[in-house]
Amino acid sequence: MPSYYYRYTGDAEKAYIDSQRLIQSLSGLTYLTPDYYDSAGEAERLLAMPARPIWRIGPIPGETLPEVDVSPRRVVPRFGKTGGGREIAVRGAIPYPEAARLK
């Protein structure tokens, strides 16, 4: 398992994370990636996101993650994006690390 993970997101989710001081998707499954992207376009394309992310949350130490529900896998094409990045999914809350605005 990689040492660090990241979550790429927009302003609304970032505001929610800031208010809760935790990362936890409302669906119960929180997707993360071990891949570090500086470019919003690259994150959007390789993670097959429905919209361009604005924020990179992390690094999130692997040892702080709750139960891994979806083992590491390649992202499949969706939303007209190529996919090909790597993802995992966890259940439960993740302590809030630092965040950086993407380019």
RAPE-V530340 format. One record per residue. N is the residue number from 1. SS is DSSP state (H for helix, E for strand, L for the rest). BURIAL is I if it has 16 or more other ideal C-beta (glycine too) atoms within 10 Angstrom, else O. Layout:
n: <N | N>
ss: <SS | SS>
burial: <BURIAL | BURIAL>
This chain:
n: <1 | 2 | 3 | 4 | 5 | 6 | 7 | 8 | 9 | 10 | 11 | 12 | 13 | 14 | 15 | 16 | 17 | 18 | 19 | 20 | 21 | 22 | 23 | 24 | 25 | 26 | 27 | 28 | 29 | 30 | 31 | 32 | 33 | 34 | 35 | 36 | 37 | 38 | 39 | 40 | 41 | 42 | 43 | 44 | 45 | 46 | 47 | 48 | 49 | 50 | 51 | 52 | 53 | 54 | 55 | 56 | 57 | 58 | 59 | 60 | 61 | 62 | 63 | 64 | 65 | 66 | 67 | 68 | 69 | 70 | 71 | 72 | 73 | 74 | 75 | 76 | 77 | 78 | 79 | 80 | 81 | 82 | 83 | 84 | 85 | 86 | 87 | 88 | 89 | 90 | 91 | 92 | 93 | 94 | 95 | 96 | 97 | 98 | 99 | 100 | 101 | 102 | 103>
ss: <L | L | L | E | E | E | E | E | E | L | H | H | H | H | H | H | H | H | H | H | L | E | E | L | L | L | L | L | E | E | E | E | E | L | L | L | L | L | L | H | H | H | H | H | H | H | L | L | L | L | L | L | L | L | E | E | E | E | E | E | E | H | H | H | L | L | L | E | E | E | E | E | E | E | L | L | L | E | L | L | E | L | L | L | L | E | E | E | E | E | E | L | L | E | E | L | L | L | E | E | E | L | L>
burial: <O | O | O | O | I | I | I | I | I | O | O | O | I | I | O | O | I | O | O | O | O | O | I | I | I | O | O | O | O | I | I | I | I | I | I | O | I | O | O | I | O | O | I | I | I | I | I | I | I | O | O | O | I | I | I | I | I | I | O | I | O | O | O | O | I | O | O | O | O | O | O | O | O | O | I | O | O | O | O | O | I | O | I | O | I | I | I | I | I | I | I | O | O | I | O | O | I | O | I | O | O | I | O>
